[in-house]
Amino acid sequence: MKNLIKLLLTASAFAYAMPIVTADFAGLSGAEARNANANGGNSGNSGGHGNSGNRGNSGNRDQSTGGTHGNAGTAGNPRGKPLASALKSLNSLRRNPNGIMNSSDPKMVPIKAYLNAVAEYETAEDALNAASAAYADSYADLAAAAAALGLSSDPASWGAEIDQLNADLAANPVAEGEPGYQDYLDQLAAVEQAQADYDQALADKAVLDAAVEDVADAEGAISDEALIDAIVAAQNATGNGPITADDVTPEMLDYAKSKLGV
């Protein structure tokens, strides 16, 4: 299963995710927005969505034992047992994700639920990437139309400015055969295109907002804490427990991540 990406939805990484009325006209070309989507928002390349919050990265529970992190695979494991022993029957995680999903083993039920959550997150993430790209494109079209009409550099006023241009053209029509008739037609077409681009950008922004919310909703289900809960539930289902979340060391969590491919 592909590595997960935790998107940092900040104003700098996702400037194009802001409403049109507050967007930055100067910095929102389609290319820049797509680049921000592909690079600026990706925080998972250095180890997955959960690493920034990994229980073992700061205040490591195994430090109180006096052992060195990762020492001979036993430091911090429950009762100092080797990692394989600490995981006990959860060594069945060594099967591939498809094997886990097709397993009828009761202890795999929590793990399958976690993998389903991973799949749902990835689907939401793909939808977010598509919505981001669509909005970047429609905003670029709108920005080009605004420039062609000589609108202000403030996107917050574009809707009102387009409305005013429409009102001015309606109040001052030029009849066929009169001087300036072709210019009048050209202006009508340009304002009509700007209005269409504005409406499309608004529609794409609404889709993007919904996609951002979907990713945020799905993210909690794939956190380190969620995986730890799944490990605990799976381990206790074997009859080899009980264990608690505090018994799941960073080594055990990393082992589970590596075997599940997350």
Secondary structure, DSSP 4 states (H G I P E B T S, - for coil): -PPP--B---TTTTGGGS-GGG--GGG--HHHHHHIIIIITB--TTT-TTGGG-TTTSS-GGGGGTPPTTGGGTTTSGGG--HHHHHGGGGGGGS-HHHHHT---GGGHHHHHHHHHHHHHHHHHHHHHHHHHHHHHHHHHHHHHHHHHT--S-GGGHHHHHHHHHHHHHHS---TTSTTHHHHHHHHHHHHHHHHHHHHHHHHHHHHHHHHHHHHHHHGGGSHHHHHHHHHHHHHHTTS----GGG--HHHHHHHHHHHT-
